């Protein structure tokens, strides 16, 4: 260091720090009570380390002047400790050399918990007496939200422990009402292993006595902490199941289908996963209720389970998982990754066992969460086999499992999109062709993976599969077709479609539009070239030299009365319009969107047909004006 250099201490704007905490570190002012409870429980933990028989109580009292008082029977502070710990941001006794760095029994490790009270208070008054040094006098520390503080010995006769009093800010007094305090204490400290209670008024104050003094308000202590963790409920299995279902209903608002016990000793994790009775929308982040050393970390914590486990909501307590500085989320590290894998394995094993043998629970589970099971089957081989045997699929034979389709037909033929399925469903059903609808999310992926499994013959539906079940026209129809075929080829050629005559059911369907993968690719390629103006459009456009025009096929139904009537229509605009109208109808029947050219064809065809139908002599005149 040169002679001109001078060491200086950083200056801290406390109001700026409080604003930073309130707006960026903590999710809101409501966390102030959690931080006070955390400090109190850690103080009790420290005292019991040197005096196992010491009392373990925390008393929270809303004050008549609008403030709040929190009293604990913890280890307390001396004057020197108060000066050192309460006046230094980031200094924490939990990292003290004498107590051990980051000792796992403590909830807080960051030294910023007390500052959270400044989110709702303009003044913090701390009176504390050490339980370790009985000769040391009590100390009083007062801090203000403008950064000032004072420390002085307190000669009052106070018991070992700490009392924190808050004077609310003008805009935060609602956080100190009895209802708010009870709700926050129950939310954050509901599972704490110490006796936490809030003073509540039993009844409203009566009328003032004649002397004008305030009437006494009868109060009582309302315990907000639990003596036992909910999943450690004693009794027989049926009673435990009912108790856990009641707990799930209180916490999540739904009565579960079942519960799954969770335990990961490596991370000190224990708890329960509840199988929800309703499906969860895909893409929704499923969040869980996580406690750290029985203090609530958060009621909507994500990242605890694998993404596929959307059908469960968990309540767990952990000792070795690391929180973020705000203590509202879990820090992503190797321990959390191992925990996530272990919890996922427990949920997966329960799922496999439930699906392997039928029960009413199996039906309810599959009905609610079949989509989640399909998602899991895309990555889990064992689940893939179970899904094939258990989950229902829409087929042209009705609702069936994939195993039932294989057993009946020897193979599984599927349409990879909903559009493809709707295109052929009516004809396939009438002609006895079994086709599975794989057009919904995950279905095509499941069937593609199943195709690689030994013993499974799984194929994508092709144009040849459909054509193979269509009957060739009888000889008498070939004479009729010879008079229409040339016109059909001419009319459909500009629409990149070729005509074909077959007979098939249902007879009410005049035409069926078929195309193969090459045709679908070619239409997609051309659409992208038209819509995009980038390097990929240029690449796709360059394929014009190597990709020949791909034709679709309009299969006309020789058993349909409308198709047969075309032979009686003279060659010319009306017959052409009729053929074009059949093409448009088949396109819509297939679920395809109409291209601009198709829409023009539809409009022009309707105009021709309407003019022909409305022309003089083309309709009966009786009864018409």
Buried (B, 14 or more C-beta within 10 A) or exposed (E): EEEEEEEEEEEEEBEEBBEEBBEEBBBEBBBBBBBBBBBBBBBBBBBBEEEEEBBBBBBBBBBEEEBBBBBBBBBBBBBEBBBBBBEEBEBBBBBBEEBEEEBEBBBBBBBBBBBBBBBBBBBBBBBBBBBBEEEBBBBBBBBBBEBEBEBEEBEEEBEBBBBBBBBBBEEBBEBBEBEBBBBBBBBBBBBBBBBBBBBBEEEEEEEEEEEEEEEEEEBEBBEBBBEEBBBEBEEEEEEBBEBBBEBBEEBBEBEBBBBBEBBBEEBBBBBBBBBBBEBBEEEEEBBBBBBBBBBBBBBEBBBBBBEBBBBBBBBBBBBBBBBEEBBBBBEEEEBBEBBBEBBBEBBBEBBBEBBEEEEEEBEBBBEBBBBBBBBBBBEBEBBBBBBBEBBBBBBBBEEBBBBBBBEEBEEBBBBBBBBBBBBBBBBBBBBEBBBBBBBBEBBBBBBBBBBEEEEBEBEBBEBEBBBEBBEEBEEEBEEBBEEBBEBBEEBBEEBBBBBBBBBBBEBEBBBBBBBBEEBBBBBEBBEBBEEEEEEEBEEBBEEEEEBEEBBBBBBBBBBBEBBBEBBEBEEEBBBBBBBBBBBBBBBBBBBBEEBEEBEEBBEBBBEBBEEBEEEEEEEEEEEEE
